[in-house]
Amino acid sequence: MVCGVKTLGQFIIEKQADFPYAKGELSRLLRDIAIAAKIVNREVNKAGLVDILGDIGTTNIQGEEQKKLDVYANEQFIAALTSGGECCIVATEEENEIIHIESPVSQNAKYIVCIDPLDGSSNTDVNVAVGTIFSIYRRKSIDGKASLTDVLQKGTQQVAAGYIIYGSSTMLVYTTGKGVNGFTLDPSIGEFCLSHAEMKMPEVGYLYSINEGNYVHFPDGVKKYLKYCQVEDDATNRPYTSRYIGSMVGDIHRNLIKGGIYIYPTTSKSPSGKLRLLYECNPMAFIIEQAGGKASTGFERILDIEPTELHQRVPIFIGSKTMVEKAEEMMMIYTGAPKILNGKVEAQLENLGIVGGID
Ligand code: P6P
């Protein structure tokens, strides 16, 4: 314990005992991510003072303007994972293809990292919280060079997931499947210190986070759910409060602490949704489920989705269990489940007393 607090490093080593066969690789991998997070934090915090804001005139695979900080953060996490030697492939939002870590040590490393190095980076120019989101898998292939197949794994296969939020303070929040713990960076000692042990998502919440500017493009089930949130009803503390800052990490972190729901649904402009499965939805879903919340596409559990593409997008409803379930109910009744899921979803429709789907 450093001056009465438990550092992230101490916590990781202590929890390593939860995994009897662990030889320390995952612990070292988490340490490598934390090191890069501290370096990125330093640049994010002084972004207004140095020439690192703004666009660099290129776009990423998503067609989004790449910010100088996006590229910087991407470079720092890749460098830390390369020098740490515990990761053989990095899948990052900022690169079209997977990155093979070519150092001799890393080629036989057993972990895969999917990462959004700086999510919500359009907010950096206006000093609103941004974040890093990461997801860690064990490679499936036994020998030889790891491949995309090792990356395209269901969210249930994650061995760890976390995010760093660069906000009024900088926090690292992560899970290895045994609960969720939050660490606040103490700049005076340069350490992430345990500040939010065993985080639990309130089952009932009163905050809803969605870009209502897209209202006319939303599915009917989402429109009906928004109206449900806005209707006066003392018995259920409605109307709820709308809070949306355009930064998934910032919105979900607030909702994790206070209770709430974050929704990025399909829209006519984004028919598959906007958020990426591998390095945004899966890690956040793992964390929120581990904290007692829920995460789905409105019909299917996020963590059960079989990935087919590296930058695959999915709709996401994530947060307090009762709020997500109410939104799912509205989606079932008013939007109708995509036929591609009819095997599982039609059973749910029958549970709701609605047989034969919805027009
Ligand atoms: P919109 C940031 O670009 C992001 O990926 C999430 O962090 C955020 O919640 C969402 O997109 C904002 O998207 O369309 O509302 O600006």
Boltz pocket constraint, residues with backbone or C-beta under 6 A from the ligand:
constraints:
  - pocket:
      binder: B
      contacts: [[A, 119], [A, 120], [A, 121], [A, 211], [A, 246], [A, 247], [A, 248], [A, 249], [A, 251], [A, 274], [A, 275]]
      max_distance: 6.0
